């Protein structure tokens, strides 16, 4: 779909050079934060995987007890 010249002018927004630079800086900061969050998430996943490999029985008991608690709460809510 082609815009007419008049419609095109309405869709264009003028930004000052300073505003553009601030937006670029904000985008860069957001990208850095995303990278940090990815790194932290990967570390947490690795720690959890290590814990699972080192202590499978303890984790199995924790999961089973959590399931029992969840079932108890659900049963309580239903009645």
N, C-alpha and C positions, 0 to 999 in steps of 0.2 A: 504494500500500500504506500503510495507516494503522497507526501504532505505538500500542500500548497505553500507558497512562500510565506503567506500570512500565518498559516497554522504552524509552520516551522519556527517562526519568530516567537510564538507563544510558548513553544516547548523548550526553547533555549533559556538557560538560566545563567546569568553572569555572576562569576565569582572573582573576587579580588585575588591577586597573586598571594597575598598574605593568608587568605582563607584557604586557598588551595594548598599552600605549604603546611598549614596547620592540619588539614585533613590528611595529607600524606603522612605527616608525623604520627597522627592518631592511628592510621592504618598500620604503620610500621610497628607501633607499640602493641596493637591488637595481635598482629602476627607473632610478635615475640611472646606475648602472653599465651597464645595458642600453643606455640612450641614448648613453653615451660610446662603447660598443662599436659601435653602429650608425654613429655619426659617424665613428669611425676606419675602419670597413669601407668606408663610402662614399668617404672620402678615398683609401683604397688602390685602390678600383675606379677612381676618377677618374684617379689617377696611372698605373695600368696602361693605361687606355684612351688616355690622352695618349701614353704610350710607344708603344703599338701604332700610333697614328696618325702619330707622328713618325718611328718607326724600324721600319717593317714588314719590311724586308729583313733587318736584324740579328736581329729576333725570329724570323723564319722560319728563319734559320740555327741559332739557339739551339734552337728546337723540333725541327728535323731532327736536330741532333746529340744531343739528349736521347733522341729516339726510337731512334737508332742504339745509344746506350748501353743503353737498356732492352732492345732486341732482343738485344744481345750478352749481357747478364746473363741474360735468360730462356733463351737458347740454352745458355749455360754451365750453368745450373741443370738443364736437361733432360738433359744428357749427363753 
